[in-house]
Amino acid sequence: MSRFKCSRNPGGMLRMWWWWWLMAAAAAMVGGCEANLIKVGGKQGWGPNVNYTEWAKNKHFYVGDWLYFIFDKHYFTVFEVNETNYERCSEQEFITNITKGGRDVFNLTHPRPYYFLSSGGYCWHGMKLAINVTHMPAPAPSPSKSNAPPSASSPTPIILSIALLCPLLFKFFFHA
């Protein structure tokens, strides 16, 4: 029976830990990058005789959100199409075939109108969706405690974090 040695490199692990900490801190500072997983059709999912125009009417769709289509893949499909094919209920010359397994997601990557439909005549029974995707609105500024403008001498959290981390990162990455 052979035994394997596990080599440990505390310096490497420490460097790795700092790298992940830096990435987590940067992600936390960016803020406002929240994407949503939106189940198309709500409880009904993607199926015939659902008014998807009504379903989507009061919803907001933002760049980065994901549409989650749940359907029976033996009967239904999901195609991204252009506006003309959406109006004609035609999947010919589709943009993207989203159908993979009946539990399919689609990432909304650009601010623009998106059009989806199901083939096989189901589009004529309401299986079509048109949405307009926009950028996430900027968060409202938090009210300040004083009416004075921010002082140039008070560093922002990002600058302070970078100033504190740079010497440590330099030490760990370049003076191993």
C-alpha positions as a printed Julia matrix, in Angstrom:
176×3 Matrix{Float64}:
   0.0    0.0     0.0
   1.53   3.26   -1.07
   1.04   6.55    0.67
   0.84   9.84   -1.08
   2.31  12.94    0.44
   0.34  16.09    0.28
   2.7   18.99   -0.18
   1.6   22.15    1.5
   2.57  25.55    0.41
   1.37  28.03    3.03
   2.72  30.98    1.05
   0.8   29.9    -2.05
  -2.38  29.34   -0.07
  -2.01  32.75    1.53
  -1.54  34.37   -1.87
  -4.61  32.55   -3.13
  -6.61  33.68   -0.09
  -5.66  37.32   -0.66
  -6.53  37.07   -4.32
 -10.04  35.77   -3.55
 -10.48  38.34   -0.8
  -9.55  41.11   -3.24
 -12.02  39.8    -5.84
 -14.81  39.56   -3.25
 -14.09  43.06   -2.0
 -14.09  44.46   -5.54
 -17.39  42.73   -6.3
 -18.93  44.11   -3.12
 -17.79  47.63   -3.98
 -19.2   47.59   -7.49
 -22.78  47.13   -6.31
 -25.88  47.47   -8.5
 -24.99  44.37  -10.54
 -27.94  42.31   -9.5
 -29.4   39.93  -12.1
 -32.71  38.15  -11.72
 -33.91  34.73  -12.8
 -37.4   35.31  -14.17
 -39.7   32.31  -14.63
 -41.58  33.02  -17.85
 -45.33  32.73  -17.29
 -45.01  32.54  -13.51
 -46.73  29.45  -12.09
 -48.07  28.41  -15.51
 -44.63  28.31  -17.12
 -44.3   28.24  -20.91
 -47.47  26.71  -22.35
 -50.5   27.42  -24.54
 -53.46  29.58  -23.54
 -51.39  31.91  -21.35
 -51.46  35.62  -22.11
 -47.74  36.42  -21.97
 -48.37  40.03  -22.95
 -50.49  40.44  -19.82
 -47.95  38.48  -17.74
 -45.06  40.73  -18.84
 -47.0   44.01  -18.74
 -45.89  45.16  -15.26
 -42.5   43.49  -15.22
 -39.14  45.14  -15.78
 -36.43  43.28  -17.69
 -32.84  44.44  -17.33
 -29.56  43.63  -19.03
 -28.08  40.64  -17.18
 -31.44  39.1   -16.21
 -32.15  35.49  -17.16
 -35.44  34.2   -18.54
 -36.31  30.73  -17.25
 -38.57  28.76  -19.59
 -40.22  25.64  -18.09
 -42.14  23.46  -20.56
 -42.68  19.96  -21.91
 -39.9   19.58  -24.49
 -41.85  16.85  -26.31
 -44.55  19.34  -27.32
 -43.2   22.87  -27.07
 -40.17  24.88  -28.16
 -38.7   28.31  -27.5
 -37.19  30.37  -30.29
 -35.88  33.91  -30.22
 -37.1   35.6   -33.41
 -37.21  39.06  -34.95
 -40.27  41.32  -34.7
 -41.63  40.39  -38.14
 -41.5   36.65  -37.43
 -42.99  37.29  -34.0
 -45.98  39.01  -35.58
 -46.31  36.22  -38.2
 -45.84  33.43  -35.61
 -43.01  32.03  -37.72
 -39.88  30.38  -36.36
 -38.28  30.47  -39.81
 -34.92  32.26  -39.73
 -34.95  32.27  -35.92
 -32.18  34.06  -34.05
 -31.64  31.51  -31.27
 -33.12  28.09  -30.54
 -33.41  28.12  -26.76
 -34.98  24.64  -26.58
 -32.59  22.25  -24.85
 -34.41  20.2   -22.26
 -37.59  21.9   -21.09
 -35.9   23.78  -18.26
 -34.04  26.34  -20.32
 -32.56  29.75  -19.56
 -31.8   32.7   -21.78
 -29.55  35.6   -20.79
 -30.72  39.1   -21.72
 -27.39  40.59  -22.75
 -28.3   43.82  -24.55
 -30.79  46.64  -24.07
 -33.27  46.03  -26.9
 -36.62  44.38  -27.66
 -36.62  40.56  -27.52
 -39.21  38.32  -29.17
 -39.86  34.66  -28.31
 -42.32  32.09  -29.61
 -43.11  28.4   -29.76
 -43.35  26.56  -33.08
 -45.82  23.93  -34.25
 -48.79  26.29  -34.28
 -48.59  26.93  -30.53
 -47.67  30.55  -31.15
 -51.21  31.06  -32.46
 -52.45  29.78  -29.07
 -50.57  32.49  -27.2
 -47.11  30.97  -26.81
 -45.25  34.14  -27.69
 -43.56  36.8   -25.62
 -42.29  40.28  -26.47
 -40.25  42.21  -23.9
 -38.14  45.34  -23.86
 -34.83  45.07  -22.01
 -33.2   48.15  -20.53
 -30.17  48.93  -18.4
 -30.69  48.77  -14.65
 -31.45  52.29  -13.4
 -28.72  53.9   -11.34
 -29.36  53.67   -7.6
 -30.64  56.84   -5.98
 -27.92  58.68   -4.1
 -28.1   58.19   -0.36
 -29.01  61.31    1.56
 -26.03  62.99    3.16
 -25.99  63.92    6.83
 -24.8   67.43    6.1
 -25.33  69.87    3.3
 -21.59  70.31    2.83
 -20.03  68.74   -0.27
 -17.83  65.68    0.33
 -14.4   66.61    1.53
 -11.52  65.97   -0.81
  -9.47  64.89    2.19
 -11.76  61.95    3.06
 -10.82  58.98    0.86
 -13.58  56.86   -0.62
 -13.78  53.22    0.48
 -12.43  52.03   -2.87
  -9.33  54.22   -2.69
  -8.78  53.27    0.93
  -9.09  49.54    0.15
  -6.67  49.78   -2.76
  -4.2   51.76   -0.67
  -4.32  49.13    2.07
  -4.17  46.11   -0.22
  -1.5   47.16   -2.72
   1.5   46.68   -0.43
   0.22  43.29    0.73
  -0.57  42.09   -2.77
   2.79  43.25   -4.05
   4.55  41.39   -1.23
   2.66  38.13   -1.82
   2.77  38.1    -5.61
   6.26  39.42   -6.27
   8.32  38.55   -3.18
   7.45  34.88   -2.76
